[in-house]
Amino acid sequence: MTVDLEEWFHAFYEADSGAWDNLESRINRNTDYILDVFTKHDVGATFFIVGWIARKYPELVKRIAGAGFDIGSHSDMHKVAFGMSKQGFMEDVKRSVSTLEEIICCKVKSYRAPFFSITESVIQYLETLHQLQIEVDSSICPCKTVYSGYPNFPEYGPCFLEIDGWQIKEIPVSTTRFLGQRFIYSGGGYFRLLPGWLIKRCFQSKNYNHSYFHPRDFDVVQPDYHASLVDNIKRKIGVSGARQKFEMLASLLQFTDIQSANKLIDWSEAPVVKISPK
């Protein structure tokens, strides 16, 4: 179980970071709801936190870590990986990791790129994580998404990525198939959109499930934003029924965090995906 800890306005692909401080913050109240559900159902989870959020709300990060949840990096300024140079990506990750480690006083060992934006064209950027001694990446979504995705990536579940002689562990989001097409059932807008009975069936039929959520997924009164009508509708669709499905899911299976999963997985049996750098 994972949570991408970001504000409601981070849902927009091209949100202007210069305006973020002037927008209403809803991160604390929405995170409180998630923490309450996790505590009630004894859910273990990793919170992938945006560096900007951590600097603005360090006490929230401390509260999450103090409650026993795992902390990972979700970039520093919520920029897509394929929109940056490799050097820019490195600087962004380094700043986010430094921010989080200063707050929680322990090593950050996992990372997720915003919008699952480690695509085939920038897969070599993960060398930055290897250099920063981050053990696990969770940035790959093995299907096409609205903004990115890696549809040609094997549906192995946990695996090693091997690129130019170095390796990193990958714990991708779980997908399923319908009419030959891959799709996400386990989190975000896809979870909000799908009916509860289908979500339950997907989770119970899989040996590997990896869920991801955002605090805004459960916020029925989040503000409007100066974006297209389609983007605003997409952000809010299914929110009204998300809490009921989320609490059903939390009670359905026993969930754990990324670092606990890292210890449970038999990595000696994990497949290796060898990728030739572009």
N, C-alpha and C positions, 0 to 999 in steps of 0.2 A: 504494500500500500504506500502510495506516495502523494504528496501535496506540493504543488507549485505555488509557493507563497509569493503572491504578487497582488497588486491592486486591481480593481475592476477595470481601470482604463488601460491596463497592460494587455487587455484582450485585443487591442487594435494594433495591427501590424506596423503602422507608421505613426504611432502616437508621439507627439512632440514632447520630449523630455523636459524642455524648458518651461512647459506649462504645468508639470506634474504637481509642483508645490501649491498651485492655486486651485487644484481640484479637490473635491470632497474626499476625505479618507474614510474607507469602510473596512479596512483590513483587520482591525482589532475585533470588532463585533462579529465579523464573519468567521474569523479564525477561532473565536471562542466557541462557536457552534460546533465546528469540526472537532475541537479538543474535547468538548463534552461528549460527543458521540463516540470518539475513540476511547475515552475513559470508561464510559458506560459498558462498552462491548469488549474491552481489553484488546484493542487493536494496536499493534505495533506499526509504526509508519516512519518514513523519511520525509522531512520537509526540505524541499529544494528552495532555497531562499535567494531572492534577488538582492545583490549587494546594496543597491539604493534603499531598499526596504529596511535592511539591517542597520544601516547608518541612521535612518530616520526613526526607527522603532527598536532600538537595541534591547529594551526591556521585554518586548514581545519575543525576540529571539531567545533571550535568557529564560523566559517562562516556558517556551517550548522545549528547550534543551533540559531545563530543570525538571520537567515532567517526564523525562526519560526518552524523548523522541530523538531520532537520528537527524543530523543536520548535514545537508549537502548544498552545493552551489548551483544557482540557477542563473548564472551570469551576473554581471555587475549592473548593466543598464538595460537589460532585456532587449538586446539587439539580436537579430538573427545572425547565425554564424556565417551563412553564405553572403551576407551583406558587408562583411568585414574582410580585411586582409588577414593573413595568418599572424602577422605581428600585432594587428589590432585585436584579434581574438585572444592572443596570449596576454596582452595587457589587461583586457577586460576580465579574463578568468583570474589572473593573478590578483587584481584588486578585490574582486569578490571574495576570493579565498582568504586573503589577508584580513579583510573586514570581519568575516565570520569567525576566523580563528582568534582574533583579538577579543571578540565578544564572548565566545564559548570556551576559550582557553583549552582547546584541543584540536587535533588535526582534522581537517575536512578531507574525506576520503572518496566522495562521490560527486558527480556533476551531471546536470541536464541542461542542454541548450534550449533557449526559448523556441517555442513552436516546433520542437523536434527538428531543428534546422541543421543538424549534421546530415547532410545529403551526400549523395555519391560524389558530387563535385568538390566537396570540402572535407571528405572523410579524413584526409591527412592532417587536418587541424587537431585531431585528437592526440597528436604527438605532444602538444602542449600539456595535456593532462598527464601523459607519461612522464614528462620532464618535471612536473610539479608533484610527482608521487601520489597522484590521485589514482586510487585502485580500480574504481568502477565508473564506467560511463553508462548513462541511461538516456541517451539523446536520440536513439534510432527508433523510428516508427516504421515497421516493415510493410507499409502500404502508402498509397497516395493520400495526402491530407489537403485541406484547403490551401495552406501556404507552403507546404514542403512535403516531407515524407521520403522514404527510401523503398519504393515498391519492389525493387529487384533484390532486396536483402532477404536471405533465407529465413524461413520461419522456424528457427531452431530453438528459440527461447535463449536462456543464458549461454554465452559462447565467448570465445576469444576473438578479438580482431587482431590480425597480424598484418602490419604494414611496414615494408622496408626494414625488416629485421627486428622490430619491436612489437610488443603485444600489450593489449589492455583488455580487461574484462568488460563485457557488454551485457547489460540486463535490459533488453528492449521491452517496449510496451507489447502486450499480448494482442493478437488479432484473431479473427475467425474468417470463414469464407461463406459466401452466399452466391450461388450461380457462377461459381468460378472466380469471384472477385473477393479480394481481401478487404476487411473493414474492421474498425475499432469498435469494441462493445464495452470497454472496461473503464472509460473515464471521459471527463470533459463534456463537450457538447454532444458527442455521440451517445454517451450515457444518458444525458438529459432527454435526448430525442427518442431513444428506443423504449418500448414498453417494458415494464418491470418483469413480466413473465418471460420475455425473451432474454433479458439480461441474466435472470436467474438460471435459465436453461444453458446459456453460454458458459457461465462460470462453473456450473456443476458438471459440464461435459468436458472441461479442459483439465489437463494435468498441470498446466502452467497458466497462472493468471497474474497480471501486473496492472493494477489500477492507478490512475492519476486523477487528481481533482484540483480545483482552484477555489479559494474562498468565495469568489463571485458566483460559482455554480449554484449556490444556495441562497442568493440574495435577490429576493423578489422585488425590491424597491430600489435597485441600483439606479443611479442618475442616467440621464441621456448624455450623449457625447456628440460632438460636432463631426460625425462621420456619416457615411451613406446610410440610407434607410435599411438596406440589406444587412449591413454590418451590425447595426443596432438591434435588428430583429434576431439575427443569428446569435448574438451575445445573450439574449434573454429567453430564447425559445426553450421550453421545457423546464425552466427554473422553478415554476410553481409546484411541480411534482417531484422535484429532485430530492428533497429531504426525505420523503417517504421511501424512495428507492434506495437512497444512501444508507438509511438506517436498516433497511432490509438486508442490504449487502453486508454491512458491518456485522450483522448477526448470523450471516449465512456460512461464512468460512472463517478460518483462523488466519489472520493477516500478520505479516511481520515487516520489518524495515529492510532497507537495502543492505546494511552491514550485517544484520543477522542472517539474511538470505545468503550473503557472500560466504558466511561460515558454514551454512547448511548445504550449499551446492557442492557436489562432487566435481570439482573443476578438472580432475584427472580424466574424467569421462566427457568433458565439454567439447563440442566441435570447435574447430578453428576455421574462421573465415579469413582467407588470405586475399588481401586487396592490393592491387598494383597502384601505386601513387600516380596521380595524373601529371 
